[in-house]
């Protein structure tokens, strides 16, 4: 409740109007019995899994501040992560690990994570609203929405669930491999991460297909 009381008056009206504007696609596709937003997090990092979120929200659901996860602070994402869990009809996160990414390439691994997320829902969705992709191998109707995490409330919710789940995993990996700083950069190719990679070489969660230009030695057998 504290989150809903944080805004009042004109500010609250403005935020509710913004949220209404993010329901265009939900209304266009009739709020099908189960309409699901799908988005990914972690396509670009040098280490760690790629994660995909799938979220089915109730028709009357309004979650203040919900937006593209990249536009939110870490604190706000964590708050929304909990609120989405409370309010969603169903949600799930699917993962593809670094080995899968190296084996099948990042795009196919992302599709696999998305399929896992959708299959992990407690109810079967009728329509998927996807951020910028159509997912092979799924039978339900799919709608590809460019920059969907910024214009669809359902996709924004999926982006938050994917991002926070992955960030939590990278914080755990930081405990296992503290020399790389995963807790800070989450596996992305920051200067500090690249320097650590050059100093210590790759660890088991590095994507071999992503780090060749930073690691001189043969990493095929690592």
C-alpha positions, -999 to +999 in steps of 0.1 A: +000+000+000+029+024+007+038+025-030+002+035-039+002+063-013+035+078-026+017+098-052-013+120-047-033+147-066-020+158-099+011+136-098-011+105-092-034+115-120-004+120-144+010+086-134-024+068-139-027+085-173+007+072-183-002+037-172-035+039-192-014+048-222+006+016-218-026-005-222-031+003-259-020-032-271-038-049-242-071-033-253-064-038-290-062-076-285-092-076-264-077-085-231-079-121-242-087-145-214-050-148-206-028-121-223+009-125-215+038-100-219+072-115-227+106-098-226+143-107-220+172-095-200+209-102-205+214-107-242+245-085-242+267-094-212+299-114-215+289-137-186+258-153-171+225-165-184+200-148-206+167-145-188+131-142-201+101-131-182+064-140-189+037-122-170-001-123-171-017-093-154-054-089-144-074-067-167-079-040-139-042-041-128-025-008-124+010-009-109+024+025-102+058+033-117+059+002-139+079+008-169+108-006-191+132-020-165+161-001-180+144+031-171+140+022-134+164+024-105+175-009-089+155+000-058+123+006-079+128-026-098+131-046-066+099-030-053+080-037-085+094-073-086+075-080-054+044-061-064+041-080-097+044-113-079+016-102-056-007-090-084-001-111-114-024-139-124+008-159-133+044-152-139+075-172-147+111-166-157+130-189-181+168-191-184+194-202-210+228-207-195+262-197-210+268-231-224+235-230-243+243-195-255+276-207-269+261-238-285+231-222-302+239-185-304+223-157-283+192-153-304+182-190-303+191-191-266+168-161-260+140-179-278+146-210-256+145-189-224+112-173-236+097-207-244+107-219-209+091-188-193+058-193-212+057-230-204+063-222-168+031-202-164+004-218-143-022-210-170-018-212-207-019-177-224-041-170-254-020-141-268+016-132-263+028-096-265+065-098-272+092-072-271+104-070-307+104-108-316+082-137-326+091-168-307+095-200-328+078-232-316+048-217-298+012-223-310-006-193-295-011-159-312+019-136-309+022-099-314+057-084-320+059-049-305+090-028-311+102-012-279+074-031-263+087-028-228+081+010-229+046+009-244+029-022-230+023-027-193+024-065-197+058-065-214+071-039-189+062-063-161+080-092-179+111-070-184+112-063-146+108-100-137+135-110-161+160-083-151+156-087-113+158-125-115+190-123-135+205-096-113+199-118-082+217-146-099+246-124-108+248-113-072+251-150-062+278-156-088+296-126-073+300-146-042+315-175-061+338-155-083+344-122-065+374-112-086+352-103-116+328-079-099+296-095-111+276-079-084+283-045-098+282-049-136+260-080-138+284-095-164+283-066-189+315-056-206+326-028-184+363-017-183+367-033-149+352-066-161+373-067-192+404-060-171+395-088-147+389-112-176+424-104-190+440-108-156+422-140-144+410-155-176+374-168-180+354-185-152+326-211-158+299-186-164+316-166-191+302-169-226+331-183-247+315-170-279+315-135-265+350-131-250+374-142-277+387-107-284+395-102-247+412-135-240+443-143-260+447-180-251+426-208-265+395-210-244+379-240-262+389-264-235+384-242-205 
